[in-house]
Amino acid sequence: MMRMVLIVAVLALFCEAFAAEQNDDYSPNDEMTRPVWQLGSNTVGPNAGDGSPEAMSNLGGSFPSGQAAGTTTKTKKSKPPKPVSDSQMPTIQSVKVGYIDGAIIGSQIRIRFDAAFRDNATDRAEFFYPRYQGVNNGPGPTSVLTDLNFQQLYLQAEYAPSKRFSVFAEVPVRWIQPQLTVGNVNPALTPPFANVNEAGLSDLAAGFKLAAVASSNQYLTFQFQAYFPSGNASTGLGTNHYSVEPALLYYRRLSDRVALEAQVGDSHPIGGSFCPQPCVADLPGLPKASGGFAGDVFFYGVGPSYVLYRGEHVRIAPVVELVGWRVLGGLETNCVSGKMPDGKVNPCLNQDAVSADGTNIVNLKVGARTSIGRHNSFYVGFGHAVTRSHWYEEIVRVEYRYSF
């Protein structure tokens, strides 16, 4: 039922955006197609804006018949607005968000760095990395973690041969630092288990964007992205499976300073780990689950921005983003505590798999984008989880973008 509601909502968004493009109320060409007498106070000259025949005469324009007695005038018919030229279309510099993918298409190079803290469910739906080796000899790390810090550095290049189509590729590097290890399946390690930092290449990504709507005020773009299992899954640097992400991206200019950007999509795994029934030996106190560990993750986000400062070469725009995920399937590792031979309690003496379906995660992100000139921009932002479940509790993002 929920999936049907989401599909209907996406279709409604598409139809509204398409209709708005056909009936766009604003175009930079509007001023050029209106008769001079309608410009009012926007005219120039000694009598500008007073609507007098002298003012119209000085400007070489016309005024409506009946405004001046005994004066013969000819009313010009308004011409239909001209199509918006490429120079009047929004550019990559119009994208102010830092976490939501931008709908506006253009060529760019982007360098992004994330520092995230307190990931407490690292193998949930195999969205971050694969299931632990302790659950039926999974492909992931040996140690079960309930607290993980990580950083990622992304290098992305996008090339747009037109205003409606682009292709892009992304190379990520990941660093992980376990903070609290509660279980392990490596007999060579004894409690307290060793926390091992890892670093290296993560999963590569590539895709394309196609704009269904592209006007002076809005974009509605279809984005398709694929991930490739290039990271070492056994050390937590990758997911060990392919995945694809179709998404709809939206941009709407509400005024010369205010814009709204949004996204909605789904991360769909191809492959992934599989647990038979029962997934592990029968352990008391936990519901049993079986099947694929990887699961679909529906994601969405919305972010309004406001250009607070607009100088000749520098523009600063604060932006607030609400970003969420809903897990639509898959499993995650849960722990069963027990006593060790020495009598000490191990909070994760045994592991079991439980369903991750229905997990909701919502983050609030605040930041600001500073644009310099026509090509350069910087973003700095901070995000915090507002739900009990999370991929990370806090995140800091820094980004540099060069558009061309």
SVG drawing of the C-alpha trace seen along z (x, -y; Angstrom):
<svg xmlns="http://www.w3.org/2000/svg" viewBox="-11 -67 56 91">
<polyline fill="none" stroke="black" stroke-width="0.4" points="0.0,0.0 2.8,-2.4 4.6,-1.7 1.4,-2.5 1.1,-5.9 4.7,-6.7 4.2,-5.9 1.1,-8.1 2.9,-11.0 5.8,-10.8 3.5,-10.8 1.6,-13.8 4.9,-15.7 5.9,-14.9 2.5,-16.1 2.5,-19.3 6.1,-20.2 5.3,-19.5 2.2,-21.7 4.1,-24.4 6.7,-24.4 4.0,-24.9 2.5,-27.8 5.5,-29.4 4.5,-32.8 8.0,-34.2 10.7,-34.5 13.6,-36.9 12.2,-37.8 8.9,-39.1 10.2,-42.7 11.3,-42.7 7.8,-41.7 5.6,-44.1 4.6,-47.5 6.6,-50.4 3.5,-52.0 3.1,-48.9 6.6,-49.2 5.6,-52.0 8.3,-52.9 10.8,-50.6 11.3,-53.2 13.9,-55.9 13.9,-59.6 12.7,-62.9 9.1,-61.7 9.7,-58.0 7.0,-56.1 4.3,-58.9 2.4,-57.5 2.3,-60.9 2.3,-61.3 5.5,-63.3 7.2,-60.3 5.9,-58.0 7.0,-60.4 10.5,-60.8 10.9,-57.0 9.6,-56.6 6.8,-54.4 3.0,-54.5 0.2,-54.8 -3.3,-53.4 -6.0,-55.3 -8.1,-57.6 -5.4,-58.5 -4.8,-61.9 -7.7,-63.9 -7.3,-64.7 -4.3,-62.4 -4.3,-59.7 -2.4,-56.6 -1.7,-53.2 -1.8,-50.4 0.9,-47.7 -0.1,-44.2 1.9,-42.1 3.9,-39.4 4.1,-35.9 7.2,-35.4 10.2,-34.1 11.7,-30.8 14.2,-31.0 17.7,-31.0 20.5,-28.8 22.0,-31.9 18.8,-32.4 18.6,-28.8 19.6,-27.9 23.2,-26.7 25.0,-24.3 25.7,-27.4 21.9,-27.5 22.2,-24.2 22.5,-25.2 21.9,-21.8 24.8,-19.8 23.2,-16.3 20.3,-16.1 21.4,-15.5 21.0,-18.5 18.4,-18.4 20.1,-21.0 22.3,-19.5 25.7,-20.8 29.4,-19.9 31.2,-19.9 34.0,-18.5 33.2,-17.9 35.4,-17.0 33.4,-16.0 34.6,-14.9 32.3,-13.4 33.1,-12.7 30.4,-10.5 30.1,-9.4 28.4,-6.5 27.1,-4.1 25.3,-1.5 24.0,0.9 26.7,1.2 25.3,4.2 21.6,3.2 20.3,4.3 23.9,4.3 23.5,0.6 26.9,-0.4 28.8,2.9 27.9,6.6 26.8,8.9 29.4,10.0 31.3,13.3 29.6,14.5 26.2,14.9 26.7,18.0 30.2,17.0 29.2,13.8 31.6,11.8 32.0,8.8 34.3,8.0 34.9,10.5 34.0,8.2 30.4,7.0 30.3,3.3 27.8,1.1 29.7,-2.1 31.7,-3.0 33.1,-6.3 34.0,-6.6 35.1,-9.2 34.7,-9.2 36.4,-11.2 34.5,-11.4 35.8,-12.6 33.0,-13.1 33.1,-14.3 30.0,-15.1 29.9,-15.9 26.8,-17.5 26.8,-17.6 23.4,-19.4 21.2,-21.1 19.0,-18.0 21.5,-15.1 24.8,-14.3 26.9,-11.3 28.9,-11.1 31.3,-8.8 32.4,-8.8 35.5,-7.4 35.2,-7.1 37.9,-6.4 36.8,-5.2 38.3,-5.2 36.7,-3.4 37.5,-3.5 35.6,-0.9 34.8,-2.5 33.0,0.4 33.4,4.0 30.9,6.3 31.6,9.7 33.9,11.5 34.2,14.8 38.0,14.9 39.4,17.3 42.8,15.6 41.2,12.5 40.3,12.6 38.2,10.0 38.6,7.1 38.5,7.5 40.9,5.6 39.5,2.5 41.2,2.3 41.2,-0.8 40.9,-0.3 41.2,-2.5 41.0,-2.1 39.0,-2.3 35.2,-1.9 32.5,-1.1 32.8,-2.9 29.6,-4.6 28.5,-5.8 25.3,-7.0 23.4,-9.6 20.9,-12.4 18.0,-13.1 15.8,-16.2 12.1,-15.7 11.5,-19.4 14.0,-22.2 12.8,-25.8 14.0,-29.1 12.3,-28.3 12.4,-24.6 14.0,-21.3 12.6,-17.8 15.4,-15.2 15.6,-11.4 18.8,-10.1 20.1,-6.6 23.2,-5.5 24.9,-2.1 27.4,-1.0 30.1,1.6 31.6,3.8 35.2,2.5 35.8,2.0 37.2,4.8 34.1,6.1 35.9,8.1 37.4,4.9 34.2,2.9 35.2,0.8 32.4,2.1 29.1,3.9 30.2,7.0 27.3,6.6 26.1,4.4 23.2,2.0 21.2,-0.5 19.6,-3.8 16.8,-5.3 15.7,-8.7 13.7,-11.8 15.3,-15.1 13.5,-18.5 14.5,-22.1 12.1,-25.1 13.0,-28.8 10.4,-30.5 11.9,-34.0 15.2,-35.6 16.6,-34.5 14.5,-31.5 14.7,-28.0 13.4,-24.6 15.2,-21.3 14.0,-17.7 14.7,-14.1 13.0,-10.7 14.4,-7.3 15.2,-3.7 18.5,-1.9 18.0,1.6 20.7,4.3 21.6,6.8 22.9,9.9 24.0,9.7 24.4,12.2 21.8,14.9 20.9,16.6 19.0,20.0 16.4,20.9 17.4,20.7 20.0,18.0 22.1,19.2 21.7,21.8 18.5,21.5 19.2,18.8 16.7,17.9 15.2,14.4 15.4,13.2 12.9,13.5 14.3,15.5 14.7,14.3 16.1,15.7 16.5,14.7 18.6,12.0 20.6,9.7 20.6,6.9 17.3,5.0 15.8,2.1 16.1,-1.3 13.7,-4.1 15.1,-7.6 13.8,-11.1 14.7,-14.6 13.7,-18.3 15.8,-21.4 14.8,-25.1 17.6,-27.7 17.8,-31.5 20.5,-33.7 21.4,-35.8 24.2,-37.8 24.6,-38.6 27.6,-40.6 29.2,-41.3 31.3,-38.1 30.3,-36.3 26.9,-34.8 26.1,-33.1 23.0,-30.9 22.1,-29.0 20.2,-25.8 18.2,-23.4 17.6,-19.8 15.4,-17.0 16.7,-13.7 15.1,-10.3 15.4,-6.6 12.9,-3.7 14.3,-0.2 11.9,2.0 13.6,5.4 16.7,7.2 18.2,8.2 20.6,6.9 22.8,8.5 21.5,8.6 23.3,9.9 22.6,12.4 24.5,11.8 26.1,14.7 28.7,15.6 32.3,16.3 34.2,19.3 35.8,16.9 32.4,15.8 32.4,12.4 29.3,11.3 29.8,10.8 27.0,8.6 27.4,10.3 28.4,13.9 26.2,15.1 24.8,13.3 21.5,13.7 19.8,12.1 16.6,10.0 14.5,8.3 15.4,4.7 12.1,4.2 10.2,1.0 13.2,-0.8 12.8,-4.6 15.7,-6.9 15.5,-10.7 18.3,-13.3 18.2,-17.1 21.0,-18.8 22.0,-22.5 24.7,-24.3 25.6,-27.1 26.9,-27.3 29.3,-30.1 29.5,-30.7 32.5,-32.6 32.2,-33.9 30.6,-31.8 32.4,-28.5 33.4,-28.0 31.4,-27.1 32.0,-25.7 29.6,-23.9 29.9,-23.3 27.2,-21.5 26.3,-19.5 23.7,-16.7 22.1,-15.0 19.8,-12.0 16.3,-12.8 15.3,-9.1 16.5,-6.4 17.6,-4.3 20.4,-5.8 23.2,-5.2 25.2,-7.7 24.2,-10.0 26.2,-13.0 27.9,-13.9 30.0,-16.9 30.3,-17.5 32.7,-19.8 32.5,-20.2 34.2,-22.1 32.6,-22.3 33.9,-23.6 31.4,-24.0 32.1,-24.7"/>
</svg>
